[in-house]
Amino acid sequence: MTVAGEGCWPFSSPVVHWANRSTAGSTARTVLAGVAAFARLSVRIRLTEVNGQPGAMAYDTQDRLVEVMGLGIADDGRIQTIHLVVNPDNLRHLDQVSDLGARLRAQRRSGGNP
């Protein structure tokens, strides 16, 4: 899994890489934790195609883009890679971008929970 950007993925460092099968369980748990955090933040997920592969776009309560996730699917149908784009500069060409990442960073600095 590759997360590129800062602050919008609710709990990770700006760049995270997991590259082998021994970490598949960790990756699944991380993705599920992110989905649960998005649910708490009322982020809605819209399934879509990203670069010709299955993916999703996440939107905040004001219908502003939070992140784009693309799945790389191997020939055997298994998820091979997960790419998350959360950097607002890389999302602006797609839609109006959320300030959710900035709000989460501010909450972390003040010791609050999202």
MODELLER restraints for C-alpha pairs under 7 A, 6 or more apart:
rsr = mdl.restraints
at = mdl.atoms
rsr.add(forms.Gaussian(group=physical.xy_distance, feature=features.Distance(at['CA:1:A'], at['CA:16:A']), mean=6.84, stdev=0.5))
rsr.add(forms.Gaussian(group=physical.xy_distance, feature=features.Distance(at['CA:1:A'], at['CA:17:A']), mean=5.29, stdev=0.5))
rsr.add(forms.Gaussian(group=physical.xy_distance, feature=features.Distance(at['CA:1:A'], at['CA:18:A']), mean=5.16, stdev=0.5))
rsr.add(forms.Gaussian(group=physical.xy_distance, feature=features.Distance(at['CA:1:A'], at['CA:19:A']), mean=6.92, stdev=0.5))
rsr.add(forms.Gaussian(group=physical.xy_distance, feature=features.Distance(at['CA:1:A'], at['CA:27:A']), mean=6.78, stdev=0.5))
rsr.add(forms.Gaussian(group=physical.xy_distance, feature=features.Distance(at['CA:1:A'], at['CA:81:A']), mean=5.77, stdev=0.5))
rsr.add(forms.Gaussian(group=physical.xy_distance, feature=features.Distance(at['CA:1:A'], at['CA:82:A']), mean=4.62, stdev=0.5))
rsr.add(forms.Gaussian(group=physical.xy_distance, feature=features.Distance(at['CA:1:A'], at['CA:83:A']), mean=5.99, stdev=0.5))
rsr.add(forms.Gaussian(group=physical.xy_distance, feature=features.Distance(at['CA:2:A'], at['CA:15:A']), mean=6.58, stdev=0.5))
rsr.add(forms.Gaussian(group=physical.xy_distance, feature=features.Distance(at['CA:2:A'], at['CA:16:A']), mean=5.42, stdev=0.5))
rsr.add(forms.Gaussian(group=physical.xy_distance, feature=features.Distance(at['CA:2:A'], at['CA:17:A']), mean=4.97, stdev=0.5))
rsr.add(forms.Gaussian(group=physical.xy_distance, feature=features.Distance(at['CA:2:A'], at['CA:82:A']), mean=6.23, stdev=0.5))
rsr.add(forms.Gaussian(group=physical.xy_distance, feature=features.Distance(at['CA:2:A'], at['CA:83:A']), mean=5.00, stdev=0.5))
rsr.add(forms.Gaussian(group=physical.xy_distance, feature=features.Distance(at['CA:2:A'], at['CA:84:A']), mean=6.20, stdev=0.5))
rsr.add(forms.Gaussian(group=physical.xy_distance, feature=features.Distance(at['CA:3:A'], at['CA:14:A']), mean=6.57, stdev=0.5))
rsr.add(forms.Gaussian(group=physical.xy_distance, feature=features.Distance(at['CA:3:A'], at['CA:15:A']), mean=5.02, stdev=0.5))
rsr.add(forms.Gaussian(group=physical.xy_distance, feature=features.Distance(at['CA:3:A'], at['CA:16:A']), mean=5.44, stdev=0.5))
rsr.add(forms.Gaussian(group=physical.xy_distance, feature=features.Distance(at['CA:3:A'], at['CA:83:A']), mean=6.20, stdev=0.5))
rsr.add(forms.Gaussian(group=physical.xy_distance, feature=features.Distance(at['CA:3:A'], at['CA:84:A']), mean=4.83, stdev=0.5))
rsr.add(forms.Gaussian(group=physical.xy_distance, feature=features.Distance(at['CA:3:A'], at['CA:85:A']), mean=6.43, stdev=0.5))
rsr.add(forms.Gaussian(group=physical.xy_distance, feature=features.Distance(at['CA:4:A'], at['CA:14:A']), mean=6.05, stdev=0.5))
rsr.add(forms.Gaussian(group=physical.xy_distance, feature=features.Distance(at['CA:4:A'], at['CA:15:A']), mean=5.22, stdev=0.5))
rsr.add(forms.Gaussian(group=physical.xy_distance, feature=features.Distance(at['CA:4:A'], at['CA:84:A']), mean=6.25, stdev=0.5))
rsr.add(forms.Gaussian(group=physical.xy_distance, feature=features.Distance(at['CA:4:A'], at['CA:85:A']), mean=5.45, stdev=0.5))
rsr.add(forms.Gaussian(group=physical.xy_distance, feature=features.Distance(at['CA:4:A'], at['CA:86:A']), mean=6.23, stdev=0.5))
rsr.add(forms.Gaussian(group=physical.xy_distance, feature=features.Distance(at['CA:4:A'], at['CA:87:A']), mean=6.64, stdev=0.5))
rsr.add(forms.Gaussian(group=physical.xy_distance, feature=features.Distance(at['CA:5:A'], at['CA:14:A']), mean=5.24, stdev=0.5))
rsr.add(forms.Gaussian(group=physical.xy_distance, feature=features.Distance(at['CA:5:A'], at['CA:15:A']), mean=6.80, stdev=0.5))
rsr.add(forms.Gaussian(group=physical.xy_distance, feature=features.Distance(at['CA:5:A'], at['CA:85:A']), mean=6.45, stdev=0.5))
rsr.add(forms.Gaussian(group=physical.xy_distance, feature=features.Distance(at['CA:5:A'], at['CA:86:A']), mean=4.92, stdev=0.5))
rsr.add(forms.Gaussian(group=physical.xy_distance, feature=features.Distance(at['CA:5:A'], at['CA:87:A']), mean=4.13, stdev=0.5))
rsr.add(forms.Gaussian(group=physical.xy_distance, feature=features.Distance(at['CA:6:A'], at['CA:14:A']), mean=4.55, stdev=0.5))
rsr.add(forms.Gaussian(group=physical.xy_distance, feature=features.Distance(at['CA:6:A'], at['CA:86:A']), mean=6.68, stdev=0.5))
rsr.add(forms.Gaussian(group=physical.xy_distance, feature=features.Distance(at['CA:6:A'], at['CA:87:A']), mean=6.16, stdev=0.5))
rsr.add(forms.Gaussian(group=physical.xy_distance, feature=features.Distance(at['CA:7:A'], at['CA:14:A']), mean=6.86, stdev=0.5))
rsr.add(forms.Gaussian(group=physical.xy_distance, feature=features.Distance(at['CA:7:A'], at['CA:101:A']), mean=4.48, stdev=0.5))
rsr.add(forms.Gaussian(group=physical.xy_distance, feature=features.Distance(at['CA:7:A'], at['CA:102:A']), mean=6.67, stdev=0.5))
rsr.add(forms.Gaussian(group=physical.xy_distance, feature=features.Distance(at['CA:7:A'], at['CA:104:A']), mean=6.59, stdev=0.5))
rsr.add(forms.Gaussian(group=physical.xy_distance, feature=features.Distance(at['CA:7:A'], at['CA:105:A']), mean=5.98, stdev=0.5))
rsr.add(forms.Gaussian(group=physical.xy_distance, feature=features.Distance(at['CA:8:A'], at['CA:66:A']), mean=6.68, stdev=0.5))
rsr.add(forms.Gaussian(group=physical.xy_distance, feature=features.Distance(at['CA:8:A'], at['CA:86:A']), mean=5.79, stdev=0.5))
rsr.add(forms.Gaussian(group=physical.xy_distance, feature=features.Distance(at['CA:8:A'], at['CA:100:A']), mean=6.24, stdev=0.5))
rsr.add(forms.Gaussian(group=physical.xy_distance, feature=features.Distance(at['CA:8:A'], at['CA:101:A']), mean=3.93, stdev=0.5))
rsr.add(forms.Gaussian(group=physical.xy_distance, feature=features.Distance(at['CA:9:A'], at['CA:34:A']), mean=6.82, stdev=0.5))
rsr.add(forms.Gaussian(group=physical.xy_distance, feature=features.Distance(at['CA:9:A'], at['CA:86:A']), mean=6.90, stdev=0.5))
rsr.add(forms.Gaussian(group=physical.xy_distance, feature=features.Distance(at['CA:10:A'], at['CA:34:A']), mean=6.24, stdev=0.5))
rsr.add(forms.Gaussian(group=physical.xy_distance, feature=features.Distance(at['CA:10:A'], at['CA:37:A']), mean=6.47, stdev=0.5))
rsr.add(forms.Gaussian(group=physical.xy_distance, feature=features.Distance(at['CA:42:A'], at['CA:60:A']), mean=6.72, stdev=0.5))
rsr.add(forms.Gaussian(group=physical.xy_distance, feature=features.Distance(at['CA:42:A'], at['CA:61:A']), mean=6.29, stdev=0.5))
rsr.add(forms.Gaussian(group=physical.xy_distance, feature=features.Distance(at['CA:43:A'], at['CA:58:A']), mean=6.36, stdev=0.5))
rsr.add(forms.Gaussian(group=physical.xy_distance, feature=features.Distance(at['CA:43:A'], at['CA:59:A']), mean=5.49, stdev=0.5))
rsr.add(forms.Gaussian(group=physical.xy_distance, feature=features.Distance(at['CA:43:A'], at['CA:60:A']), mean=4.64, stdev=0.5))
rsr.add(forms.Gaussian(group=physical.xy_distance, feature=features.Distance(at['CA:43:A'], at['CA:61:A']), mean=6.26, stdev=0.5))
rsr.add(forms.Gaussian(group=physical.xy_distance, feature=features.Distance(at['CA:44:A'], at['CA:58:A']), mean=5.62, stdev=0.5))
rsr.add(forms.Gaussian(group=physical.xy_distance, feature=features.Distance(at['CA:44:A'], at['CA:59:A']), mean=5.24, stdev=0.5))
rsr.add(forms.Gaussian(group=physical.xy_distance, feature=features.Distance(at['CA:44:A'], at['CA:60:A']), mean=6.43, stdev=0.5))
rsr.add(forms.Gaussian(group=physical.xy_distance, feature=features.Distance(at['CA:45:A'], at['CA:56:A']), mean=6.38, stdev=0.5))
rsr.add(forms.Gaussian(group=physical.xy_distance, feature=features.Distance(at['CA:45:A'], at['CA:57:A']), mean=5.72, stdev=0.5))
rsr.add(forms.Gaussian(group=physical.xy_distance, feature=features.Distance(at['CA:45:A'], at['CA:58:A']), mean=4.51, stdev=0.5))
rsr.add(forms.Gaussian(group=physical.xy_distance, feature=features.Distance(at['CA:45:A'], at['CA:59:A']), mean=6.41, stdev=0.5))
rsr.add(forms.Gaussian(group=physical.xy_distance, feature=features.Distance(at['CA:46:A'], at['CA:56:A']), mean=5.45, stdev=0.5))
rsr.add(forms.Gaussian(group=physical.xy_distance, feature=features.Distance(at['CA:46:A'], at['CA:57:A']), mean=5.22, stdev=0.5))
rsr.add(forms.Gaussian(group=physical.xy_distance, feature=features.Distance(at['CA:46:A'], at['CA:58:A']), mean=6.32, stdev=0.5))
rsr.add(forms.Gaussian(group=physical.xy_distance, feature=features.Distance(at['CA:47:A'], at['CA:55:A']), mean=5.93, stdev=0.5))
rsr.add(forms.Gaussian(group=physical.xy_distance, feature=features.Distance(at['CA:47:A'], at['CA:56:A']), mean=4.27, stdev=0.5))
rsr.add(forms.Gaussian(group=physical.xy_distance, feature=features.Distance(at['CA:47:A'], at['CA:57:A']), mean=6.45, stdev=0.5))
rsr.add(forms.Gaussian(group=physical.xy_distance, feature=features.Distance(at['CA:48:A'], at['CA:54:A']), mean=6.32, stdev=0.5))
rsr.add(forms.Gaussian(group=physical.xy_distance, feature=features.Distance(at['CA:48:A'], at['CA:55:A']), mean=5.23, stdev=0.5))
rsr.add(forms.Gaussian(group=physical.xy_distance, feature=features.Distance(at['CA:48:A'], at['CA:56:A']), mean=5.13, stdev=0.5))
rsr.add(forms.Gaussian(group=physical.xy_distance, feature=features.Distance(at['CA:48:A'], at['CA:57:A']), mean=6.97, stdev=0.5))
rsr.add(forms.Gaussian(group=physical.xy_distance, feature=features.Distance(at['CA:49:A'], at['CA:55:A']), mean=5.20, stdev=0.5))
rsr.add(forms.Gaussian(group=physical.xy_distance, feature=features.Distance(at['CA:50:A'], at['CA:70:A']), mean=5.46, stdev=0.5))
rsr.add(forms.Gaussian(group=physical.xy_distance, feature=features.Distance(at['CA:53:A'], at['CA:70:A']), mean=6.74, stdev=0.5))
rsr.add(forms.Gaussian(group=physical.xy_distance, feature=features.Distance(at['CA:53:A'], at['CA:71:A']), mean=6.18, stdev=0.5))
rsr.add(forms.Gaussian(group=physical.xy_distance, feature=features.Distance(at['CA:53:A'], at['CA:72:A']), mean=6.41, stdev=0.5))
rsr.add(forms.Gaussian(group=physical.xy_distance, feature=features.Distance(at['CA:54:A'], at['CA:70:A']), mean=6.24, stdev=0.5))
rsr.add(forms.Gaussian(group=physical.xy_distance, feature=features.Distance(at['CA:54:A'], at['CA:71:A']), mean=5.64, stdev=0.5))
rsr.add(forms.Gaussian(group=physical.xy_distance, feature=features.Distance(at['CA:55:A'], at['CA:69:A']), mean=5.32, stdev=0.5))
rsr.add(forms.Gaussian(group=physical.xy_distance, feature=features.Distance(at['CA:55:A'], at['CA:70:A']), mean=4.25, stdev=0.5))
rsr.add(forms.Gaussian(group=physical.xy_distance, feature=features.Distance(at['CA:55:A'], at['CA:71:A']), mean=5.63, stdev=0.5))
rsr.add(forms.Gaussian(group=physical.xy_distance, feature=features.Distance(at['CA:56:A'], at['CA:68:A']), mean=5.87, stdev=0.5))
rsr.add(forms.Gaussian(group=physical.xy_distance, feature=features.Distance(at['CA:56:A'], at['CA:69:A']), mean=5.18, stdev=0.5))
rsr.add(forms.Gaussian(group=physical.xy_distance, feature=features.Distance(at['CA:56:A'], at['CA:70:A']), mean=6.61, stdev=0.5))
rsr.add(forms.Gaussian(group=physical.xy_distance, feature=features.Distance(at['CA:57:A'], at['CA:67:A']), mean=5.87, stdev=0.5))
rsr.add(forms.Gaussian(group=physical.xy_distance, feature=features.Distance(at['CA:57:A'], at['CA:68:A']), mean=4.52, stdev=0.5))
rsr.add(forms.Gaussian(group=physical.xy_distance, feature=features.Distance(at['CA:57:A'], at['CA:69:A']), mean=6.31, stdev=0.5))
rsr.add(forms.Gaussian(group=physical.xy_distance, feature=features.Distance(at['CA:58:A'], at['CA:65:A']), mean=5.95, stdev=0.5))
rsr.add(forms.Gaussian(group=physical.xy_distance, feature=features.Distance(at['CA:58:A'], at['CA:66:A']), mean=5.29, stdev=0.5))
rsr.add(forms.Gaussian(group=physical.xy_distance, feature=features.Distance(at['CA:58:A'], at['CA:67:A']), mean=5.25, stdev=0.5))
rsr.add(forms.Gaussian(group=physical.xy_distance, feature=features.Distance(at['CA:58:A'], at['CA:68:A']), mean=6.37, stdev=0.5))
rsr.add(forms.Gaussian(group=physical.xy_distance, feature=features.Distance(at['CA:59:A'], at['CA:65:A']), mean=4.54, stdev=0.5))
rsr.add(forms.Gaussian(group=physical.xy_distance, feature=features.Distance(at['CA:59:A'], at['CA:66:A']), mean=5.25, stdev=0.5))
rsr.add(forms.Gaussian(group=physical.xy_distance, feature=features.Distance(at['CA:60:A'], at['CA:66:A']), mean=6.37, stdev=0.5))
rsr.add(forms.Gaussian(group=physical.xy_distance, feature=features.Distance(at['CA:60:A'], at['CA:98:A']), mean=6.61, stdev=0.5))
rsr.add(forms.Gaussian(group=physical.xy_distance, feature=features.Distance(at['CA:64:A'], at['CA:96:A']), mean=5.24, stdev=0.5))
rsr.add(forms.Gaussian(group=physical.xy_distance, feature=features.Distance(at['CA:64:A'], at['CA:97:A']), mean=5.05, stdev=0.5))
rsr.add(forms.Gaussian(group=physical.xy_distance, feature=features.Distance(at['CA:64:A'], at['CA:98:A']), mean=4.72, stdev=0.5))
rsr.add(forms.Gaussian(group=physical.xy_distance, feature=features.Distance(at['CA:65:A'], at['CA:95:A']), mean=6.25, stdev=0.5))
rsr.add(forms.Gaussian(group=physical.xy_distance, feature=features.Distance(at['CA:65:A'], at['CA:96:A']), mean=6.02, stdev=0.5))
rsr.add(forms.Gaussian(group=physical.xy_distance, feature=features.Distance(at['CA:65:A'], at['CA:97:A']), mean=4.63, stdev=0.5))
rsr.add(forms.Gaussian(group=physical.xy_distance, feature=features.Distance(at['CA:65:A'], at['CA:98:A']), mean=5.30, stdev=0.5))
rsr.add(forms.Gaussian(group=physical.xy_distance, feature=features.Distance(at['CA:66:A'], at['CA:86:A']), mean=6.54, stdev=0.5))
rsr.add(forms.Gaussian(group=physical.xy_distance, feature=features.Distance(at['CA:66:A'], at['CA:97:A']), mean=6.34, stdev=0.5))
rsr.add(forms.Gaussian(group=physical.xy_distance, feature=features.Distance(at['CA:66:A'], at['CA:98:A']), mean=5.31, stdev=0.5))
rsr.add(forms.Gaussian(group=physical.xy_distance, feature=features.Distance(at['CA:66:A'], at['CA:100:A']), mean=6.82, stdev=0.5))
rsr.add(forms.Gaussian(group=physical.xy_distance, feature=features.Distance(at['CA:67:A'], at['CA:84:A']), mean=6.80, stdev=0.5))
rsr.add(forms.Gaussian(group=physical.xy_distance, feature=features.Distance(at['CA:67:A'], at['CA:85:A']), mean=5.55, stdev=0.5))
rsr.add(forms.Gaussian(group=physical.xy_distance, feature=features.Distance(at['CA:67:A'], at['CA:86:A']), mean=4.66, stdev=0.5))
rsr.add(forms.Gaussian(group=physical.xy_distance, feature=features.Distance(at['CA:68:A'], at['CA:84:A']), mean=5.74, stdev=0.5))
rsr.add(forms.Gaussian(group=physical.xy_distance, feature=features.Distance(at['CA:68:A'], at['CA:85:A']), mean=5.20, stdev=0.5))
rsr.add(forms.Gaussian(group=physical.xy_distance, feature=features.Distance(at['CA:68:A'], at['CA:86:A']), mean=6.79, stdev=0.5))
rsr.add(forms.Gaussian(group=physical.xy_distance, feature=features.Distance(at['CA:69:A'], at['CA:82:A']), mean=6.94, stdev=0.5))
rsr.add(forms.Gaussian(group=physical.xy_distance, feature=features.Distance(at['CA:69:A'], at['CA:83:A']), mean=5.54, stdev=0.5))
rsr.add(forms.Gaussian(group=physical.xy_distance, feature=features.Distance(at['CA:69:A'], at['CA:84:A']), mean=4.44, stdev=0.5))
rsr.add(forms.Gaussian(group=physical.xy_distance, feature=features.Distance(at['CA:69:A'], at['CA:85:A']), mean=6.38, stdev=0.5))
rsr.add(forms.Gaussian(group=physical.xy_distance, feature=features.Distance(at['CA:70:A'], at['CA:82:A']), mean=5.87, stdev=0.5))
rsr.add(forms.Gaussian(group=physical.xy_distance, feature=features.Distance(at['CA:70:A'], at['CA:83:A']), mean=5.13, stdev=0.5))
rsr.add(forms.Gaussian(group=physical.xy_distance, feature=features.Distance(at['CA:70:A'], at['CA:84:A']), mean=6.53, stdev=0.5))
rsr.add(forms.Gaussian(group=physical.xy_distance, feature=features.Distance(at['CA:71:A'], at['CA:79:A']), mean=6.47, stdev=0.5))
rsr.add(forms.Gaussian(group=physical.xy_distance, feature=features.Distance(at['CA:71:A'], at['CA:81:A']), mean=5.73, stdev=0.5))
rsr.add(forms.Gaussian(group=physical.xy_distance, feature=features.Distance(at['CA:71:A'], at['CA:82:A']), mean=4.73, stdev=0.5))
rsr.add(forms.Gaussian(group=physical.xy_distance, feature=features.Distance(at['CA:71:A'], at['CA:83:A']), mean=6.40, stdev=0.5))
rsr.add(forms.Gaussian(group=physical.xy_distance, feature=features.Distance(at['CA:72:A'], at['CA:79:A']), mean=5.90, stdev=0.5))
rsr.add(forms.Gaussian(group=physical.xy_distance, feature=features.Distance(at['CA:72:A'], at['CA:80:A']), mean=5.32, stdev=0.5))
rsr.add(forms.Gaussian(group=physical.xy_distance, feature=features.Distance(at['CA:72:A'], at['CA:81:A']), mean=4.69, stdev=0.5))
rsr.add(forms.Gaussian(group=physical.xy_distance, feature=features.Distance(at['CA:72:A'], at['CA:82:A']), mean=6.24, stdev=0.5))
rsr.add(forms.Gaussian(group=physical.xy_distance, feature=features.Distance(at['CA:73:A'], at['CA:79:A']), mean=4.68, stdev=0.5))
rsr.add(forms.Gaussian(group=physical.xy_distance, feature=features.Distance(at['CA:73:A'], at['CA:80:A']), mean=5.41, stdev=0.5))
rsr.add(forms.Gaussian(group=physical.xy_distance, feature=features.Distance(at['CA:74:A'], at['CA:80:A']), mean=5.65, stdev=0.5))
rsr.add(forms.Gaussian(group=physical.xy_distance, feature=features.Distance(at['CA:88:A'], at['CA:97:A']), mean=6.20, stdev=0.5))
rsr.add(forms.Gaussian(group=physical.xy_distance, feature=features.Distance(at['CA:91:A'], at['CA:97:A']), mean=6.70, stdev=0.5))
rsr.add(forms.Gaussian(group=physical.xy_distance, feature=features.Distance(at['CA:104:A'], at['CA:114:A']), mean=6.21, stdev=0.5))
rsr.add(forms.Gaussian(group=physical.xy_distance, feature=features.Distance(at['CA:107:A'], at['CA:113:A']), mean=6.24, stdev=0.5))
rsr.add(forms.Gaussian(group=physical.xy_distance, feature=features.Distance(at['CA:107:A'], at['CA:114:A']), mean=6.60, stdev=0.5))
